[in-house]
Amino acid sequence: MPSFIIVPAPPAGFNHGDLLTLTGGPYGTKSGSTPTLDDHGQDGAGATNGAWAGLWPNSATDPTANLKNRTAPFQALGSSTMNGPDPFTTTFLAGNHYEGLAHSGNQVMAWLAYTPPAQPWYSYWSWAQRQDQRWWYAIGPSQQYFTGTLTNGSNVITAVSSFTNVQIGATLQGTGVFHNFVTTITAVNPGAGTVTMSDPATAAATGAPTQVVALYAGRDNNNKGFNFSNNATPYDSGHSPSESWYPSIGDFANTGSAGANTLAVFNVPNSNTDTRCKTSLNDDGGFRPANPTTGALQNPDQNGHGTGWAASNNPADVTKGEAGTAWVKAEIVAKWTTASDGYFRYYENNVLIVNYSGPTVYSSLVATVCEALGGYARNIGPVPADTANYQSTGGTVGTYTQWRGLAKVLCDRQTTGLGRFVMTNSASYVPGDGNVAETQPYTGYGNLSSTIRVRKGNLNAGTAHLWFVDEANGVATPRHERAITLN
């Protein structure tokens, strides 16, 4: 067992923020003395950490919606009140899916861009995530199509062909619509055969083929949480098809065989308490082996698994957070390579959700790629009233409740491995065992001596255990380093 030195020596036990140096090892080596990113809100409210290459939205019509640091308790634009993920994190990133362009809200995400090194390389991510508890998944059964007559400069669509599931709050798309997927329905009058829009029409249009689509869509089956892009920005726009892959929330039921991912059932949550919430993987470039040049992931993977994975936590359900908070603790362990021995493992609250095995990057990598947290969500803008599905919050109230939060984000990207220190109250620890586990950021790293800054998070005072883990270098089973006392 390694020895340890306390820096500085506390009178009794360790406090959050104390330095602790472990000696003995071996811990392997890293390219720097600190992680790639350690964003725990230290830059203050209204700012963002300089290590991020970019954040969306950054140009919403109402700048309140832009992704930036917020101080707890945070509330804006009709959201619920959001507190931090633990007693020590009072500043966190939050942004709103405000309107229909990447820079203005259909994507809420922050990313790191970098030059890909020689393969393989590795990424470890640890962060807390949540969505507003009034997040609206949708209540209508499908996209609704109708025809009508638009008059240039008028807000009113006349001679509407059908009012089935066409409701106030739906977004619109069609010839003459002022801003597709942003302009909304503000009034419906079946007796008069009219629909009123939030913006005046920009052109005259009558009937088919001028179809207006009311995106009062079925349940939001497109709620993404991470992205690898073969581009300097998320959701690669430099290739056709896009070379970009991601996990997203869905409910997939395999039909039986290990490699099959034919969907017998496909549902996603329709409220903030709905438990139908599973994670799937999707590659916009198509899956290998059918798409070897444009795809990164393979389907089935090396273990014969399809694209649908385990049950995950509804991010709008405040009861699903770690240790009674509204925030889900998330982790990613990734080996980036075109070879078949790559992997992507995704955990929530220290429970393994995705355990993909196979290639993880595209065959022709560009000069700058990126990894991003957060992502696209189908439903944007003001949400309609919905008390049927949101009884626990008194119903959504027709305001901008599509908030997404990211907190205490740590990313360590290395070519040498995945070495990290983890602290638990439990005397046993294996990644995925469900115990509260707090990753400890390092301030100095060496093979025989490494220094961490104690991060207490949601751990309890009393006995705590330090562990070393490195799946890339034969320490997949955590090695117990030392028991300490936490104040």
C-alpha positions as CSV (number, residue, x, y, z in Angstrom):
1,M,0.0,0.0,0.0
2,P,1.4,3.4,-0.9
3,S,2.4,5.8,1.8
4,F,1.0,9.4,1.8
5,I,1.9,12.9,2.9
6,I,-0.6,15.5,3.8
7,V,0.0,19.0,2.3
8,P,-0.6,21.0,4.4
9,A,-1.1,18.8,7.5
10,P,-4.6,19.4,8.9
11,P,-5.1,19.2,12.7
12,A,-7.7,16.5,12.3
13,G,-9.0,15.1,9.0
14,F,-9.3,16.6,5.6
15,N,-11.5,19.4,4.4
16,H,-12.9,20.0,0.9
17,G,-10.1,21.8,-1.0
18,D,-7.1,20.5,1.1
19,L,-4.1,19.1,-0.8
20,L,-3.0,15.5,-0.3
21,T,0.1,14.0,-1.9
22,L,0.1,10.2,-2.4
23,T,3.5,8.5,-2.8
24,G,4.3,5.0,-3.9
25,G,2.4,4.3,-7.1
26,P,2.9,3.3,-9.7
27,Y,0.5,5.8,-11.2
28,G,1.9,6.1,-14.7
29,T,2.5,9.4,-16.4
30,K,0.5,12.3,-17.9
31,S,1.3,15.1,-20.3
32,G,0.6,17.9,-17.8
33,S,0.3,18.7,-14.1
34,T,-3.5,19.3,-14.2
35,P,-6.4,17.8,-16.1
36,T,-7.4,19.1,-19.5
37,L,-10.4,20.8,-18.0
38,D,-11.5,21.3,-14.4
39,D,-14.5,23.6,-14.5
40,H,-16.2,23.8,-11.1
41,G,-17.6,27.3,-11.5
42,Q,-14.4,29.1,-10.3
43,D,-14.7,31.8,-13.0
44,G,-17.9,33.2,-11.5
45,A,-21.4,34.0,-12.6
46,G,-21.8,35.2,-16.1
47,A,-18.4,33.9,-17.2
48,T,-17.2,30.7,-18.8
49,N,-14.0,28.8,-18.3
50,G,-11.3,29.6,-20.9
51,A,-10.5,25.9,-21.5
52,W,-13.8,25.4,-23.4
53,A,-13.4,25.9,-27.2
54,G,-17.0,27.0,-27.4
55,L,-20.4,27.0,-25.9
56,W,-23.9,27.1,-27.4
57,P,-26.2,28.9,-27.3
58,N,-24.1,32.1,-27.5
59,S,-26.4,34.4,-29.6
60,A,-30.0,33.8,-28.4
61,T,-32.4,36.6,-29.0
62,D,-32.7,36.9,-25.3
63,P,-29.0,36.6,-24.0
64,T,-30.4,35.3,-20.7
65,A,-30.7,31.9,-22.5
66,N,-27.0,31.7,-23.5
67,L,-24.9,28.9,-21.9
68,K,-22.9,30.5,-19.1
69,N,-22.2,30.3,-15.4
70,R,-25.1,30.8,-13.0
71,T,-25.1,31.2,-9.2
72,A,-27.4,29.0,-7.2
73,P,-30.2,29.3,-6.5
74,F,-30.8,30.1,-10.2
75,Q,-34.2,30.8,-11.9
76,A,-34.9,32.6,-15.2
77,L,-37.4,32.8,-18.0
78,G,-40.0,30.7,-16.1
79,S,-37.7,27.9,-15.1
80,S,-37.8,26.0,-11.8
81,T,-35.2,27.0,-9.2
82,M,-32.0,25.2,-9.7
83,N,-29.5,24.6,-6.9
84,G,-26.0,23.2,-7.2
85,P,-25.1,19.5,-7.3
86,D,-23.4,19.5,-3.9
87,P,-22.8,21.8,-1.0
88,F,-19.5,23.1,-2.4
89,T,-20.6,23.8,-6.0
90,T,-22.7,27.0,-6.0
91,T,-21.9,28.1,-9.6
92,F,-22.6,26.0,-12.6
93,L,-23.3,26.2,-16.4
94,A,-26.9,26.5,-17.6
95,G,-28.4,27.3,-20.9
96,N,-31.8,27.3,-22.5
97,H,-33.1,25.6,-25.7
98,Y,-34.5,29.0,-26.6
99,E,-34.9,29.0,-30.4
100,G,-34.2,27.1,-33.6
101,L,-30.5,27.7,-34.5
102,A,-27.4,26.0,-33.1
103,H,-26.1,29.3,-31.8
104,S,-29.4,30.4,-30.4
105,G,-30.7,27.4,-28.6
106,N,-31.6,24.1,-30.4
107,Q,-28.3,22.9,-29.0
108,V,-27.1,23.5,-25.5
109,M,-23.6,22.2,-25.2
110,A,-19.9,23.0,-24.4
111,W,-17.0,21.4,-26.2
112,L,-13.3,20.9,-26.2
113,A,-11.5,21.0,-29.6
114,Y,-8.1,19.5,-30.2
115,T,-5.6,18.0,-32.7
116,P,-6.0,14.2,-32.5
117,P,-2.8,12.6,-31.4
118,A,-1.5,9.2,-32.5
119,Q,-3.9,6.4,-31.8
120,P,-5.0,5.3,-29.3
121,W,-5.7,8.1,-27.0
122,Y,-8.0,8.3,-24.0
123,S,-10.6,10.6,-22.4
124,Y,-12.1,10.5,-18.9
125,W,-15.0,12.8,-18.2
126,S,-16.8,13.4,-14.9
127,W,-19.6,15.9,-14.5
128,A,-23.1,16.5,-13.0
129,Q,-26.0,17.1,-15.3
130,R,-29.7,17.9,-15.1
131,Q,-32.6,19.4,-16.9
132,D,-35.3,21.7,-15.6
133,Q,-38.0,19.7,-13.8
134,R,-40.5,21.5,-16.1
135,W,-38.7,20.2,-19.2
136,W,-41.4,19.5,-21.8
137,Y,-40.9,16.3,-23.7
138,A,-44.2,16.7,-25.7
139,I,-47.7,15.4,-25.5
140,G,-49.0,15.2,-29.1
141,P,-48.8,11.9,-31.0
142,S,-46.8,13.0,-34.0
143,Q,-46.0,15.9,-36.3
144,Q,-49.2,17.4,-37.5
145,Y,-49.5,18.5,-41.2
146,F,-52.1,20.9,-42.5
147,T,-52.5,23.3,-45.4
148,G,-53.8,26.8,-45.3
149,T,-53.5,30.2,-46.9
150,L,-50.8,32.6,-45.7
151,T,-51.0,36.3,-46.6
152,N,-47.7,38.3,-46.7
153,G,-47.5,40.5,-43.6
154,S,-50.4,38.8,-41.8
155,N,-50.2,36.7,-38.7
156,V,-53.3,34.7,-39.6
157,I,-53.4,31.4,-41.6
158,T,-56.8,31.0,-43.1
159,A,-58.7,28.0,-44.7
160,V,-56.8,25.6,-42.3
161,S,-57.5,22.1,-43.5
162,S,-57.3,20.3,-40.2
163,F,-57.1,21.2,-36.5
164,T,-56.2,17.7,-35.2
165,N,-53.6,18.1,-32.4
166,V,-52.8,21.6,-33.6
167,Q,-52.4,23.5,-30.4
168,I,-51.1,26.8,-29.0
169,G,-47.3,26.6,-28.5
170,A,-46.5,24.4,-31.5
171,T,-43.7,25.6,-33.7
172,L,-44.4,26.0,-37.5
173,Q,-42.5,25.2,-40.7
174,G,-43.6,26.0,-44.2
175,T,-43.4,28.5,-47.1
176,G,-44.1,32.0,-45.9
177,V,-43.5,31.2,-42.2
178,F,-41.3,33.9,-40.7
179,H,-38.8,31.7,-39.0
180,N,-39.2,27.9,-39.4
181,F,-39.3,25.9,-36.2
182,V,-39.3,29.2,-34.2
183,T,-42.5,30.9,-35.1
184,T,-45.2,29.5,-32.9
185,I,-49.0,29.1,-32.9
186,T,-50.5,31.7,-30.6
187,A,-54.2,31.1,-31.2
188,V,-56.4,28.4,-32.8
189,N,-60.0,29.1,-34.0
190,P,-61.6,26.0,-35.6
191,G,-64.9,27.8,-36.1
192,A,-63.3,30.5,-38.2
193,G,-60.8,28.0,-39.8
194,T,-57.8,30.1,-38.7
195,V,-54.5,29.7,-36.9
196,T,-52.6,32.7,-35.6
197,M,-48.9,32.9,-35.7
198,S,-46.4,34.7,-33.4
199,D,-44.8,36.4,-36.5
200,P,-46.3,37.7,-39.7
201,A,-45.9,35.7,-42.9
202,T,-43.1,36.7,-45.2
203,A,-44.8,35.5,-48.4
204,A,-48.2,34.6,-49.7
205,A,-48.9,30.9,-50.1
206,T,-52.0,28.9,-50.6
207,G,-52.6,25.2,-50.0
208,A,-50.5,22.3,-51.1
209,P,-47.6,22.1,-51.7
210,T,-47.4,24.7,-49.0
211,Q,-47.7,22.4,-46.1
212,V,-47.4,23.9,-42.6
213,V,-45.9,21.5,-40.1
214,A,-47.0,21.9,-36.5
215,L,-44.2,20.4,-34.5
216,Y,-46.3,19.6,-31.6
217,A,-44.3,16.4,-32.0
218,G,-44.5,13.1,-30.3
219,R,-42.3,12.5,-27.3
220,D,-38.9,14.0,-27.7
221,N,-36.8,11.0,-28.9
222,N,-33.9,13.3,-29.8
223,N,-32.3,14.5,-26.5
224,K,-28.6,14.2,-26.8
225,G,-26.0,14.3,-24.0
226,F,-22.5,13.9,-25.6
227,N,-20.9,14.3,-29.0
228,F,-17.7,13.2,-30.8
229,S,-17.3,15.2,-34.0
230,N,-14.8,14.9,-36.8
231,N,-14.8,18.6,-36.9
232,A,-13.7,21.6,-34.7
233,T,-17.4,22.1,-33.7
234,P,-20.1,19.6,-32.7
235,Y,-22.3,17.7,-35.1
236,D,-19.7,17.8,-37.9
237,S,-20.8,20.1,-40.8
238,G,-17.7,19.5,-42.9
239,H,-18.7,16.1,-44.3
240,S,-21.7,14.5,-46.0
241,P,-22.9,12.5,-44.3
242,S,-21.9,14.1,-41.1
243,E,-19.1,12.3,-39.2
244,S,-20.5,12.7,-35.7
245,W,-21.8,10.3,-33.2
246,Y,-23.6,10.6,-29.8
247,P,-25.6,8.9,-27.1
248,S,-29.2,10.1,-26.8
249,I,-32.3,9.3,-24.7
250,G,-34.7,6.7,-26.1
251,D,-36.4,3.5,-25.1
252,F,-35.2,0.6,-27.2
253,A,-36.3,-3.0,-26.9
254,N,-34.2,-5.5,-28.8
255,T,-36.1,-8.3,-30.5
256,G,-34.0,-11.0,-29.0
257,S,-30.7,-11.8,-30.7
258,A,-27.6,-10.2,-29.3
259,G,-26.7,-8.2,-32.4
260,A,-30.2,-7.2,-33.3
261,N,-31.3,-3.6,-32.6
262,T,-34.7,-3.9,-34.5
263,L,-37.0,-1.8,-32.4
264,A,-40.0,-3.7,-31.0
265,V,-40.7,-0.6,-28.8
266,F,-39.6,2.9,-29.1
267,N,-40.7,5.4,-26.5
268,V,-39.2,8.1,-24.5
269,P,-40.3,10.1,-21.4
270,N,-43.5,12.2,-21.8
271,S,-43.1,13.9,-18.5
272,N,-40.5,14.8,-15.9
273,T,-41.3,11.6,-13.9
274,D,-41.7,9.1,-16.7
275,T,-39.3,6.2,-16.2
276,R,-39.2,5.2,-19.9
277,C,-35.8,6.5,-20.4
278,K,-33.0,4.5,-22.1
279,T,-29.8,5.5,-23.8
280,S,-28.9,4.6,-27.4
281,L,-25.9,5.3,-29.6
282,N,-26.2,6.8,-33.1
283,D,-23.6,7.5,-35.8
284,D,-24.6,10.1,-38.3
285,G,-22.0,8.7,-40.7
286,G,-23.6,5.2,-40.5
287,F,-22.3,2.2,-38.6
288,R,-19.5,-0.1,-39.6
289,P,-19.1,-2.6,-41.2
290,A,-21.6,-1.3,-43.7
291,N,-20.1,2.2,-43.7
292,P,-16.3,1.7,-43.2
293,T,-15.3,5.1,-44.5
294,T,-18.0,7.4,-43.1
295,G,-18.8,5.6,-39.9
296,A,-16.9,5.4,-36.6
297,L,-19.0,3.0,-34.5
298,Q,-19.8,-0.5,-35.4
299,N,-23.1,-2.3,-35.1
300,P,-23.3,-4.8,-33.5
301,D,-20.3,-4.0,-31.4
302,Q,-17.4,-6.4,-30.6
303,N,-19.6,-8.1,-27.9
304,G,-22.5,-8.5,-30.3
305,H,-24.5,-5.7,-28.7
306,G,-26.9,-3.5,-30.7
307,T,-27.3,0.3,-30.4
308,G,-29.9,0.3,-27.6
309,W,-28.4,0.2,-24.1
310,A,-29.5,0.2,-20.5
311,A,-32.1,2.2,-18.6
312,S,-30.9,5.7,-17.8
313,N,-32.2,8.4,-15.5
314,N,-34.8,10.9,-16.7
315,P,-32.7,14.1,-16.4
316,A,-35.8,16.2,-15.6
317,D,-36.8,14.0,-12.6
318,V,-35.4,15.7,-9.6
319,T,-35.6,12.4,-7.5
320,K,-33.0,10.8,-9.7
321,G,-30.0,12.9,-8.7
322,E,-27.0,11.6,-6.8
323,A,-27.4,11.6,-3.0
324,G,-30.8,13.3,-3.1
325,T,-29.8,16.2,-5.4
326,A,-31.5,16.9,-8.7
327,W,-28.2,16.3,-10.5
328,V,-27.2,13.0,-12.1
329,K,-23.5,12.2,-11.7
330,A,-22.1,11.2,-15.2
331,E,-18.8,9.7,-16.3
332,I,-17.3,8.7,-19.6
333,V,-14.3,6.4,-20.1
334,A,-13.2,6.3,-23.7
335,K,-10.4,4.8,-25.8
336,W,-10.2,6.6,-29.1
337,T,-9.1,4.4,-32.0
338,T,-10.2,3.0,-35.4
339,A,-9.1,-0.4,-34.1
340,S,-11.6,-3.0,-32.8
341,D,-10.2,-2.7,-29.2
342,G,-11.7,0.8,-28.6
343,Y,-14.4,1.4,-26.0
344,F,-16.9,3.9,-24.8
345,R,-18.4,3.5,-21.3
346,Y,-21.0,5.8,-19.9
347,Y,-22.0,5.8,-16.2
348,E,-24.8,7.6,-14.4
349,N,-24.7,7.8,-10.6
350,N,-21.9,5.2,-10.8
351,V,-24.1,2.7,-12.6
352,L,-22.9,1.5,-16.1
353,I,-25.3,2.5,-18.8
354,V,-23.4,2.1,-22.1
355,N,-20.6,-0.5,-22.4
356,Y,-19.7,-0.3,-26.1
357,S,-16.7,-2.1,-27.5
358,G,-15.2,-1.4,-30.9
359,P,-13.8,1.4,-33.1
360,T,-14.6,4.9,-31.8
361,V,-13.2,7.4,-34.4
362,Y,-13.5,8.0,-38.1
363,S,-11.0,6.5,-40.6
364,S,-9.9,9.9,-41.9
365,L,-9.5,12.3,-39.0
366,V,-9.4,16.0,-39.7
367,A,-6.9,18.4,-38.2
368,T,-9.2,19.4,-35.3
369,V,-11.9,17.2,-33.7
370,C,-14.0,17.9,-30.7
371,E,-15.8,16.3,-27.7
372,A,-18.9,18.0,-26.3
373,L,-21.2,17.7,-23.3
374,G,-24.9,18.5,-23.7
375,G,-26.4,18.6,-27.1
376,Y,-29.5,18.9,-29.3
377,A,-33.1,18.6,-28.0
378,R,-36.1,18.5,-30.4
379,N,-38.4,20.7,-28.3
380,I,-37.3,24.4,-28.1
381,G,-38.8,27.7,-27.2
382,P,-41.8,28.4,-25.0
383,V,-43.7,25.3,-23.9
384,P,-47.4,24.9,-23.8
385,A,-49.5,24.4,-20.6
386,D,-49.5,20.7,-19.7
387,T,-50.9,19.8,-16.3
388,A,-51.7,16.2,-17.3
389,N,-48.1,15.1,-17.6
390,Y,-46.6,17.5,-15.2
391,Q,-48.7,17.2,-12.1
392,S,-45.7,17.2,-9.8
393,T,-44.8,20.7,-10.7
394,G,-48.3,22.1,-11.2
395,G,-47.9,21.9,-14.9
396,T,-45.7,23.7,-17.4
397,V,-46.7,27.3,-17.8
398,G,-46.0,28.3,-21.3
399,T,-42.6,29.8,-20.6
400,Y,-39.0,28.9,-21.5
401,T,-38.5,25.9,-19.2
402,Q,-36.1,23.9,-21.5
403,W,-33.0,24.5,-19.3
404,R,-30.0,22.2,-19.3
405,G,-27.3,22.3,-16.6
406,L,-23.7,21.1,-16.4
407,A,-21.6,21.3,-13.3
408,K,-18.2,20.4,-11.8
409,V,-16.9,19.2,-15.2
410,L,-13.6,17.4,-15.3
411,C,-12.0,16.1,-18.5
412,D,-8.6,14.4,-18.6
413,R,-7.5,13.6,-22.1
414,Q,-4.2,11.6,-22.4
415,T,-2.2,9.4,-24.7
416,T,-0.8,7.3,-21.8
417,G,-4.0,6.0,-20.1
418,L,-6.9,6.8,-17.8
419,G,-5.2,7.0,-14.4
420,R,-7.3,8.8,-11.8
421,F,-8.0,9.0,-8.1
422,V,-11.5,8.4,-6.7
423,M,-12.8,8.8,-3.2
424,T,-15.7,6.9,-1.6
425,N,-17.2,6.4,1.8
426,S,-17.6,2.8,1.0
427,A,-14.8,0.4,1.9
428,S,-15.2,-1.3,-1.5
429,Y,-15.4,0.3,-4.9
430,V,-15.7,-0.9,-8.5
431,P,-16.8,1.5,-11.3
432,G,-20.5,0.8,-11.7
433,D,-21.2,-0.4,-8.2
434,G,-23.7,2.4,-7.5
435,N,-21.8,3.9,-4.5
436,V,-21.3,7.7,-4.3
437,A,-17.8,8.1,-5.9
438,E,-16.1,11.5,-6.2
439,T,-13.3,11.9,-8.7
440,Q,-10.4,13.9,-7.3
441,P,-8.7,16.5,-9.5
442,Y,-4.9,16.3,-9.5
443,T,-2.6,19.3,-9.2
444,G,0.6,17.4,-9.8
445,Y,1.1,14.0,-11.3
446,G,4.0,11.5,-11.3
447,N,4.5,7.8,-11.5
448,L,5.6,7.6,-7.9
449,S,4.1,10.7,-6.4
450,S,0.9,12.6,-7.2
451,T,-1.0,15.4,-5.5
452,I,-4.8,15.8,-5.4
453,R,-7.1,18.5,-4.2
454,V,-9.7,16.9,-2.0
455,R,-13.2,17.2,-3.5
456,K,-15.8,16.1,-1.0
457,G,-18.9,16.5,-3.2
458,N,-21.7,14.5,-1.8
459,L,-19.5,12.3,0.4
460,N,-20.3,12.1,4.1
461,A,-17.9,13.2,6.9
462,G,-16.0,10.4,8.5
463,T,-14.0,7.6,7.0
464,A,-13.3,7.9,3.3
465,H,-11.3,5.7,1.0
466,L,-8.9,6.7,-1.8
467,W,-8.6,4.5,-4.9
468,F,-6.5,4.5,-8.0
469,V,-8.1,3.3,-11.3
470,D,-6.6,3.0,-14.8
471,E,-8.5,0.7,-17.2
472,A,-5.9,1.3,-20.0
473,N,-3.0,0.0,-17.9
474,G,-4.2,-3.0,-16.0
475,V,-5.9,-1.3,-13.1
476,A,-9.5,-1.9,-14.1
477,T,-10.1,-3.2,-10.5
478,P,-9.5,-0.1,-8.4
479,R,-6.4,-0.3,-6.1
480,H,-7.0,0.9,-2.6
481,E,-4.6,3.6,-1.7
482,R,-5.5,4.8,1.8
483,A,-8.3,5.4,4.3
484,I,-8.6,9.0,5.5
485,T,-10.9,11.1,7.6
486,L,-13.1,13.7,5.9
487,N,-14.4,16.6,7.9
